[in-house]
């Protein structure tokens, strides 16, 4: 019997991983959901434990009897290395057999501003002596399908480089691949690049047009123009600047990652952009 724990189980990815573990035959009694607010995880159908990355006392209790832990990266930028360190140290003290971590695509070479905290966590995990599986998640297709109403209202998709390829995949596909790897002890020590079939922003615009019958065009802008658009939508300078930096990373090709890791773990083709837009 192996007991699995999923951190951030009320989040968009963690919730899906819990469901995938159950769908793959893991008994509900052997899946533990971590949540800062346990009431929000009551519908998952598995035991729920209170856990807060910033409170080591909750981590020790939440790890009791856990064999395999999925550490879903925290969402507080600037605080994640300290938070992840606390979880890794607690996992080691509790005798956890393996830790999975959700990192970012091409963390060993990317200039994406999100990379430093992820790469630091990867290094901490490798140095801990714990068996690990690192999941380098590319962009989620939901980053684009979630903007469908905006695309239709404005009639355009903005980008810094229409030729930049993005290995995006749905959260559901990534959750399925992560669950499969957690269940496979042979993935210990592996760094897995979870990327879908590469897309471009002009392809996003064309697919939206084809599926909805509403003309949506791709428009290339400069970083300065994009920043002005974001500030005009109500974002403060710091947030707008950060989002521009993310798009500059995309334009440099940091998300142009193409591997068969995702589809190999899923055992089927990844969900396409068109399929994801149709579902949205």
N, C-alpha and C positions, 0 to 999 in steps of 0.2 A: 504494500500500500504506500502510495506517495501522496503527500499533501502539498497542494499548490496554493500560493498566496499571490494576489494581484493588488498592487498599490493603486491608489487613485481610481478605485473601482466605480466611483460615481461619474467619472469623466467620460468623454466621448469614446476614447480608445479602450480604457480599462473595462468599461461595461461590456464592450463587444468581446474582449478576450475572455472574460468570465463565461459569457454565453457560448463561445466557441469551445472552451474546455468541456463544458457540459454536453454540447452537441457531439463531441468526440468520445463520449462515454465515461468521462470522469464522474464518479458519484458526487452529488452535491455536498456530501459530508466531507469530501476531500478537497474542496475548493473554498478558500477563505478570501473574503473581500475586505480590503482595507479602506476605511473612509474616515475623514475628519468629522463628518456628520453622519453617523451610522444610520439615522432614520432615512436618509436619501438612498440607501442601498437596500432597503427592506424588500424591494420587489425583485431582487436578483435571484432569490431562491437558494442562497447559500449562507453559511455562517458569516456574520459581519463582525469585524473587530475595529474598535476605535484606534486610529493611528495618526499621528501628526509628526511630520518630518522634523519639526522643531522641538519635539518633546521626547527625548530618549526613553523616558519611562514608558511611554505608550508603545514604543517600538519593541522593546524587550517582551512585553506582554503579547503583542500582536504576532510575534515570531514563534511563540511556543508551539512546538510540534511541526513547524513548517520545513519541508524538504527542498522545495523549489520556489524561489521568489521572483516575481516579475516586478522590477523597479521601473515604473512608468515615470519618466522625468517630470520634475515639478514644474509649475508654471510661473514661479516668481523669479523673473530675470534678476541676476545679480546675487541671488541667494541660493541658487541651486547646488553649487559645489558643496557648500557647508551642509545643506540638507541631505544631499546624496551621500556624503561622507558619513553622516550619522546613521543612515540606513545600512550602508555597507558594513560599518563597524559593528552594528547591532546584529546583522546577519552572521557575521563571522563568530561573534560571541555566542550566538544561539546554535551554532553548528549546522546552519543551512548548507545543503549539499551543492546547490548551484543558484546563481543569481543571473537573471536576464535583465538587460537594460535597454531602454528605447533611446537611442542616440539620433544622429542626423546624418543624412547622406554624405558620403565621401568625407567624413570627419578628419581624415588624415591629410587632406589636401585642400579642402574647401576654404574660401575666404568669407563665407557667410558669417554675419555678426553673431549668429546663434551658436557657432561652432565652439568657441573657447570653453564654455561651461560643459558642453557635451564631451569634448576631447579630454578635458581634465577628469571628468567622471570615468571615462573609459580607462584612463591611465590609473586612476585610483583603484578601480575594480581589478585590473590586471595585477597591480602591485599587492593586492590584499591576500593573494594566495587562494582565494575562493575560485572554484570552477565557475566559469561565466559563459554567457552567450550574449553577444552584443548585436542589437538590431539597429541598423542604420536606416531609419525611416526617411524616405524622400517626402516631397510635398504631398499633401492629401488632395485628391481630386475635389474634395469638398471645399477647398480654398477657392475653387472656380465655380462649381455648381451652386455654392451658397450665395454667389453674387448674381445669379440668374435674373432676379427681379431688377437689379441695378443695371445689368447689361441691357435688358429690354427697355427700361425707362430711358436710358441715356443713348441707346443705339450704338454703343461702341465699347470696345475692350482696349484699355490702355496698356502700353508696354514700352520698355526701353530698347528691346531688340527682338524683332519678330522672328529671327532665325534661331533664337535660344531654345534648346530642347530641355524639357522638364520630364523627368521620370516619375510622374505622379501616379498614385494609386489610391483606391478608396480605403477608408478606415476599415471597412469590413474585410477587405482582402488582406490588409496588413494584420488585422487581428487574427484571421484564420491562419496566416503563415506563422505568426508568433506562437499561437497555441500549438501548432504542429511541432515547432521546434522545441517548445518547453516539454512536450511529451516524448521527445527523442533525446535520450542521453548522449547519442552520438554527436549532437551539436555542441557539446561542452568544448570550450576553447575556440569556438567559431565566431567570426565577425561576419554578419549577414547583411548584405545590401538589399533592402526591400524597395525596389523601384518597379514601376509599371512601364508599359510601352510608352516611349517618349512622345510628348505632345509639344506644340508651340501655341502661342497666344493667338496667332491668326487662325489656327485650326479650331481653337475655342470659339472664336467669333463665327467662323463658318458653320460649325456644328450647331450653335445656338440658332443661327439663321435657318438652317435646314430643318431643324426639329420644330421650331415655333412658327415659321413663316414670317417672322418679323426681321427686317434687315438689321443686322448688327455687324459693324465693321471694326477691323483692327486699326488702331491709330498709334503710331509710334511717336513718343514724346521724349524730351530730354529729362534728366533727373530733376532739373530746376522746374520744368513745367509740371512734372508729376507731383513734386512737393507742393507747388502752388495749388493744384487741384485738391490734394489731400487736406491742406490747411483750409481751403475754401469749403470743404465738407464739414468743418468744425473741429478737426484734430489740432492739438497743440503742436508747437514746433518740434518738440522732442519726439513725439510719436510719429509725426509725419516724416521726420528725418530718419527714424529707425526703419520705417516701412520702405522708404526710398532705398536705404542701404540693402534691404533684403532683395529688392528688385534689381539693384546693381549686381548683386551676387548671382542672381538668376541669369542676367545678361552676360556675365563672365563665364557661364557654363558650369557653375558649381552644382547644378541639379541634373546635368546631363550624364546620368548614370544608367547604364544598361547592363543588367545581369539577368540570369534565369532563376535567381534565388527565390523570388516571390512565387513564380508559377510552379517551380519545383516543389516548394513546400505546400502550396495549395493543391497540387495535383490536377490543376486545370488552368486554362488561360485566365489572365487577369481581366477584371472588368474594364471595358474600354471607356474612353471619354464620352462617346455617343450614348452608351448604355447608362453611364452615370448621370448624364444630362437628362436622358429620358426619364429616369427614376425621379430626378429632382423636379 
